[in-house]
Amino acid sequence: MTIKIKNENKNENGVLTAFDLSLDNGDVEKYNEIIRKWKFKDAESLFRFAISILNSTKDNFIATKNEYDKVVQRVPNPNLIRKKKEVPLL
């Protein structure tokens, strides 16, 4: 599974202002599954929704129900989180 950022554009302060996102292999399969399941009209709609959900969380987790109707807190894998000493990518 691969997700890559390409063609980054940054302003004079080094803040990211635009980029292209490339998905392949298993990530494309997951993307297609989400498009079908949620009936999004296009990629832009899916990403707008995902970004708005992540941006609206207060405590950096999302609560979902599993197949047994039990509420589960979903958090990113620790490998995806920036270490305190690492410089944030803007």
Secondary structure, 3 states (H helix, E strand, C coil): CEEEEEEEEECCCCCEEEEEEEEECHHHHHHHHHHHHHCCCCHHHHHHHHHHHHHHCCCCCEEEECCCCCEEEECCCHHHCCCCCCCCCC
